[in-house]
Amino acid sequence: MTARQAAADILHRSVSRDGFVADLIDDQLARAPLSPQDRRFVTQLVFGVVRRRATLDALVRPFVNRAPSTVDDRLWDVLHLGAFQLAFLTHVPKHAAVNETVSLAAHVGLPQATGFVNGVLRRVADLITDAFTETPGPAALPFDAGAEPRFRVLAVPMLPDPVADPVGYLAAGFSWPKWLATRWHARYGDWEAARLGFWFNAAPPLWVRTNKLRTDRESYRLQLAAAMIDAEPGSHPQSLRFAEHHPVRDLPGYAAGDFAVQDHSSMLVASALNPQPGNRILDLCAAPGGKTTHLAELADNRAKIVACDPDARRLETVTALCQRLGIKGVETVQLKEGGDPPAGPFDAALVDVPCSNTGVLGRRPEVRWRLKPTEFEHLIRLQTKLLIQAVERVKPGGVVVYSTCSIEPDENEGVVAVVVRALRGLTLEAEHHSVPGRPSDGGYWARLRVPRVAPHPRS
Ligand SMILES: C[S@@+](CC[C@H](N)C(=O)[O-])C[C@H]1O[C@@H](n2cnc3c(N)ncnc32)[C@H](O)[C@@H]1O
């Protein structure tokens, strides 16, 4: 199997499956014997096509001279794969991008479409020039952020005019659904929205949290340096940011539990809770355990943590992660549909709620297409309920940290404000917004103090 064939198969499966694209890639790569270079290429192709789908459509569709509904889904995947290589991968020569992709028509079971794919991709190839500009425009394709934003010059305009139709340009150029482009353009304006667009279309950096129980950041960094791997410390004292991507399991110290993969913004959350040895802590939305294990590390492995989640399979990952990192004192509890979380009382609680994931669109490329604006109402209701449940289970004077990986105010400070208004004496002690790209994913946390007298609803 070639890298392009593997990518076409993963794209096909991603349409019919609910899981994360990253998991589908892992699954496929575990079955296909590909070289490390080809594995990187598969990942680049799949993530790129899913992220840039709307942009690729803008380049391809004008050259498809049949009703779009008559084109098989697998052929759209092939056309997107070809257009992605032509427009966004400067290391793939144009002739290879066209010829190798054309041969995928047979792989997806449609050899009769070879001529059609060839015809469309040749037209797309003619559009793509080798020139770049720093100015957006209808013939300027957002390419990468680099030191300065770069736009690839197209031979003819294919995108909406960013002056006359800024939302249309953001949606087509940065590949967002129209509703999200409308929402973010209104909130952030042209330039900040474009900055987010570049950030969410690039491969996010790999961050790890060094495991305080096993090593310290400097020793682990030296271990990496000895293996010729470059990583820089971030502002969180356990954080390291890798200069390049690496298969995580091949990194030094993986089996020994020297680190956990965790984005920098996520590391801030358990630290905001400041767990102490001897604390009994409720982790209400715990799986896959990134923050549970961090809480345990920060409490010197001497906290009792009740890690709850309704998802049994993801809870197994909590247990496995605890084992690898040498974490003790974590009890996992599967929450039943409609059932109550453990009663407590707890010294502290973490509520890392299910959310829209709009702060992590780069890492979760499928989210931008799956998320619908109608889902916010349900999410916010669930987030509010979970935060109240957590507060009710914490002792007077205890602390609750609420967090999301969303950048939508109504899922963040909006939920917190509603709960603070509803529960007498509950106070907001501190909050933090992680801005995407500065330096990592987007997200939010708030630390709330439960009053010394147990809170009661206001009315
Ligand atoms: C953002 S993830 C948690 C990530 C985790 N804290 C970490 O750091 O690895 C949200 C979790 O909430 C869980 N969840 C969904 N519905 C829930 C509910 N009603 N009560 C508690 N957890 C829920 C999901 O299964 C998911 O694992």
The ligand as an ORCA input file, in Angstrom:
! r2SCAN-3c Opt
* xyz 0 1
  C     -12.570     17.386     27.760
  S     -12.810     15.695     28.031
  C     -11.919     15.434     29.522
  C     -10.424     15.393     29.331
  C      -9.675     14.969     30.588
  N     -10.027     15.789     31.736
  C      -8.188     15.030     30.372
  O      -7.540     15.998     30.774
  O      -7.644     14.067     29.815
  C     -14.458     15.625     28.589
  C     -14.887     14.281     29.120
  O     -16.209     14.436     29.634
  C     -16.866     13.208     29.499
  N     -18.322     13.396     29.657
  C     -19.277     13.465     28.730
  N     -20.492     13.608     29.297
  C     -20.304     13.645     30.635
  C     -21.158     13.735     31.765
  N     -22.469     13.855     31.620
  N     -20.610     13.692     32.983
  C     -19.276     13.587     33.148
  N     -18.411     13.483     32.099
  C     -18.910     13.522     30.862
  C     -16.434     12.714     28.136
  O     -16.579     11.301     28.044
  C     -14.981     13.158     28.096
  O     -14.133     12.100     28.449
*
